[in-house]
Protein backbone atom coordinates (compact mmCIF):
# COMPACT_ATOMS: atom_id res chain seq x y z
CA UNK A 1 0.00 0.00 0.00
CA UNK A 2 1.00 3.61 -0.40
CA UNK A 3 3.01 4.98 2.48
CA UNK A 4 4.38 8.47 3.06
CA UNK A 5 6.81 8.97 5.92
CA UNK A 6 7.90 12.44 6.95
CA UNK A 7 11.06 13.19 8.88
CA UNK A 8 13.32 16.08 9.72
CA UNK A 9 11.12 18.04 12.08
CA UNK A 10 12.34 19.34 15.41
CA UNK A 11 12.90 22.34 17.64
CA UNK A 12 14.77 25.28 16.17
CA UNK A 13 15.30 28.90 17.12
CA UNK A 14 13.80 31.69 15.08
CA UNK A 15 15.98 32.37 12.07
CA UNK A 16 17.11 28.77 11.90
CA UNK A 17 16.68 26.16 9.21
CA UNK A 18 15.26 22.70 8.80
CA UNK A 19 14.89 20.30 5.92
CA UNK A 20 11.84 18.05 5.94
CA UNK A 21 11.80 14.83 3.97
CA UNK A 22 8.89 12.70 2.82
CA UNK A 23 9.79 9.21 1.66
CA UNK A 24 7.17 7.51 -0.47
CA UNK A 25 6.65 3.82 -1.07
CA UNK A 26 4.03 1.65 -2.73
CA UNK A 27 3.57 3.98 -5.67
CA UNK A 28 5.24 5.05 -8.89
CA UNK A 29 6.59 8.25 -7.42
CA UNK A 30 7.30 9.98 -10.73
CA UNK A 31 3.59 9.91 -11.56
CA UNK A 32 2.59 11.82 -8.45
CA UNK A 33 2.23 15.49 -7.71
CA UNK A 34 3.32 16.22 -4.15
CA UNK A 35 2.43 18.79 -1.57
CA UNK A 36 3.28 20.00 1.91
CA UNK A 37 0.64 21.20 4.33
CA UNK A 38 0.79 22.24 7.96
CA UNK A 39 -1.54 22.44 10.90
CA UNK A 40 -0.93 24.59 13.94
CA UNK A 41 -2.74 23.98 17.25
CA UNK A 42 -6.32 25.19 17.07
CA UNK A 43 -6.08 25.97 13.37
CA UNK A 44 -7.12 24.26 10.19
CA UNK A 45 -4.66 22.48 7.95
CA UNK A 46 -3.20 24.91 5.44
CA UNK A 47 -1.34 24.62 2.18
CA UNK A 48 2.39 25.33 2.26
CA UNK A 49 3.98 24.23 -1.01
CA UNK A 50 3.40 21.95 -3.97
CA UNK A 51 5.41 20.47 -6.81
CA UNK A 52 4.29 18.88 -10.04
CA UNK A 53 5.19 15.34 -10.99
CA UNK A 54 7.83 16.65 -13.40
CA UNK A 55 9.30 18.95 -10.78
CA UNK A 56 9.17 21.86 -13.22
CA UNK A 57 6.27 23.59 -11.48
CA UNK A 58 6.19 24.67 -7.87
CA UNK A 59 3.90 26.89 -5.85
CA UNK A 60 4.06 28.38 -2.37
CA UNK A 61 1.73 30.07 0.01
CA UNK A 62 2.63 33.74 0.34
CA UNK A 63 3.87 33.49 3.91
CA UNK A 64 6.71 31.11 2.99
CA UNK A 65 7.78 32.50 -0.38
CA UNK A 66 11.48 33.24 -0.40
CA UNK A 67 12.04 31.11 2.72
CA UNK A 68 10.88 27.60 1.77
CA UNK A 69 11.81 25.50 -1.24
CA UNK A 70 10.09 22.30 -2.32
CA UNK A 71 11.99 19.86 -4.47
CA UNK A 72 11.94 16.18 -5.31
CA UNK A 73 14.36 13.37 -5.98
CA UNK A 74 12.56 10.72 -7.99
CA UNK A 75 15.51 8.35 -7.70
CA UNK A 76 14.94 8.33 -3.94
CA UNK A 77 11.13 8.55 -4.06
CA UNK A 78 11.42 11.55 -1.78
CA UNK A 79 10.09 15.08 -1.69
CA UNK A 80 11.77 17.71 0.45
CA UNK A 81 10.87 21.00 2.04
CA UNK A 82 13.89 23.17 2.76
CA UNK A 83 12.97 25.83 5.28
CA UNK A 84 15.15 28.80 6.18
CA UNK A 85 14.61 31.97 8.22
CA UNK A 86 12.07 30.12 10.30
CA UNK A 87 9.60 32.12 12.36
CA UNK A 88 7.57 31.17 15.44
CA UNK A 89 4.45 31.28 13.27
CA UNK A 90 5.85 28.40 11.22
CA UNK A 91 5.32 26.15 14.24
CA UNK A 92 3.00 23.33 13.20
CA UNK A 93 2.76 19.69 12.30
CA UNK A 94 3.87 19.38 8.69
CA UNK A 95 2.29 16.77 6.42
CA UNK A 96 3.21 15.63 2.96
CA UNK A 97 0.61 14.51 0.47
CA UNK A 98 0.60 12.69 -2.84
CA UNK A 99 -1.79 12.51 -5.75
CA UNK A 100 -1.46 10.77 -9.10
CA UNK A 101 -1.75 13.67 -11.53
CA UNK A 102 -0.31 14.53 -14.90
CA UNK A 103 -1.13 18.22 -14.71
CA UNK A 104 0.62 20.86 -12.67
CA UNK A 105 0.57 21.53 -8.96
CA UNK A 106 -2.27 20.72 -6.59
CA UNK A 107 -3.06 23.30 -3.93
CA UNK A 108 -6.18 21.86 -2.30
CA UNK A 109 -5.89 19.29 0.47
CA UNK A 110 -9.09 17.51 -0.53
CA UNK A 111 -7.59 16.66 -3.91
CA UNK A 112 -4.83 14.55 -2.41
CA UNK A 113 -5.48 10.87 -1.83
CA UNK A 114 -2.46 9.99 0.29
CA UNK A 115 -1.05 11.59 3.42
CA UNK A 116 1.82 11.05 5.79
CA UNK A 117 1.56 10.98 9.55
CA UNK A 118 3.18 14.38 10.01
CA UNK A 119 6.31 15.74 11.61
CA UNK A 120 6.40 18.43 14.28
CA UNK A 121 8.23 21.68 13.64
CA UNK A 122 8.61 24.02 16.59
CA UNK A 123 10.24 27.42 16.20
CA UNK A 124 11.13 29.21 19.41
CA UNK A 125 11.39 32.98 19.64
N, C-alpha and C positions, 0 to 999 in steps of 0.2 A: 504494500500500500504506500501511498504518498506520505512522505515524512519531511517536515521542515524543522531544522534544529538551529535555533539562534544561540550565539555565544558572543562574548566580548564586552558585556555590560559590566558595570561596577560603579564605584564611588570615585568621583573626580572633583577637583576644585574648579570653580568658575575660571574660564579661560583655558582650561585643559582640553585634552583630546581623547577620543576613544574611536576604535574601529569595531563595528559590529559585523559579525559574519552570520550567514544563514546557509547551512548546508542542506541540500535537497537530495532526496533519494526516492526511488520508486516511480520516477517519471523521466521523460526525455527532456532534460532541462532546457535544451536549446529551443524548444517549442513553446516555452512559457515566458510570458511577461511577469515581472516581479515587482513587488512593492514593499515599502516599509510604512508602517503606521505606528502610532503611539497612543497610550492612554494614561493620563495622569489621574491621581486619586480624585474621585468625585466628578470627573469629566468624561465626556464621550470619547470614543476612539477617533483619532484624527489622522488624516493623510499626512505623510511626511515627504516621501519621494517615491518615484517609480521609474522603471527602465523597461524598454521594449525587449522583445525576445532577441532582436539583433544586437542590442546594446547601443544602437545609433541614436535612439531617442531617450531623453530623460526629462523628468519634470519634478519640480520641488514646490512645496508650500512656501509662501513668501517669507515666513519667519526663519527659514533655514537657508535660504538662498545665499550663496557666497560662503557658507560655513560647512555645509554638508555636501558630500559627493556620493552618489550611488554608482556602483559599477559591478560588473559580473565577470566571472571566470568560468566559462562553460566547460573547460577541461577539468575543473574541480567541482562542477555542479554547485557553485557557491555564488551568492550575491552578497555584496558588502555595502556598508554605510560608514563612510569615513566622516567623523564629526570633529570639527575644530572649533575653537573659541566658544566652548560650551557655556551655557547660561543656566542659572537655577531653574528657569522656566522650561528648560529642556528635560527636566526630571520627569520620568514616565517609565512605564513598561513598553518596550519596543517590540513590535511583532513584524515578522516578514510574512508575505503572502504570495501565492502563485496562481496563475491562471493560464491555461492553454489559450493562446491568442496570437493570430498572425497579423494583427494591426499594430498600433503604436502602444502608447502607455495607457495604463488603467489607473484612474484616480479614485474610484469609488469602491469602498470596502465590500459592498454587497455583490460586486462583480467578481470577486475572487472566490475560488472554490476551496483553496487549501491555505491553512494557517499554521504557523509555528506556535510554540507554547509561550513565547515571550522571554525577554531578558531585561532585567531592571537596570536603568541608568539613573544615577543620582548625582546631581551637581550641587555642590555646597558653595555657599556664598562666602 
